[in-house]
Amino acid sequence: MPHWGYYGCALFLCFSQYIAWNVVVAVMLDKFSCMYSLEPTDIINALSVDASDLRVFMAIWDRCDLMQLGWIPHKRSLLKVLGPES
């Protein structure tokens, strides 16, 4: 006779962990979505980065990420392309 309490506990732990991780991801997406909106907000105005800086970074990223995979191989360094900060 199986012990249904063990299965119920394991199911509860898996389900609650799934819900908790979804909440964490949702909060992170909500907090960082303001960076990609490019709309003037208090947070964006406080930064020294504006929309033209993001467009330049996106153009440099596209130049390094030739296959459009969302990551840059270790042989190509984004820092080499950006150069030293002046």
N, C-alpha and C positions, 0 to 999 in steps of 0.2 A: 504494500500500500504506500503510494508516494506521499510525501509530506508536503501538502499544498501550501503550508505556511512558508516554506523555503522558496517555492516558486513565486508566491505572492510578494514576498519581500524583495526578491531579485527583480521582479517585474516593476514593483514600485520604485526601487532605486534607479533602474534604467530609465524609466519614464520621467522621474523627477529630475534626473541629471540632464536628460534631453531638453526638458523645459527650461532648466536653469541656464544651459548653454545658449539656447535660443534667446533668452532675455539678455544675456551678456552681449551677444552679437547685435541684437536690436539696439541696445543702448550705444554701443560703439558706432554703429552705422548712423544713428541719429546725431551723435556728437560730431562726427567727422563730415557729415553731409554739407555743413556750412562752408567747408573749404572748397567744394566743387561747384557750389551754386553760383559763385562769382557775383552775387548780389551784395550791395553795400550793407553791411551790418556792423554792429559795435565791435564784434570780434575781428572781422576783416579789416576795419579801419584802424584797429590797434596794431595790426601786423605791418611789417615793412614789405610785405609781398602783395603785389597787385595782380590784376588780370593779365597784364602783358608779361610779367615774370612767369606766371603759370603757362602761358602760351609758348614762351621760349623754352621752358623746361619740357613741355610736351613735344615740341619739335625736335629737341635734342634726344629725348627718349625714343621717338620714332626713328631717328637716324641710327640709334644703337640697337634697337629691337627690330631687326629686319624682318623676322618671321611673324611679327605681331603676336607673340606668345604671352606677353605681359611680364616677362623677365628678361634679363640681359645675361648672356653667357659670361663665364668668368674670364674669357679671353678679351672681351670688350669691357673697358672700364668707363663707367659714366663719369667718374671723377676726372679722368684724363681729358674727356671731351669738354667738360665744364671748365676745367682749368682752375688756377688759384683765384681765390676771392680778392678783388682789388679794393 
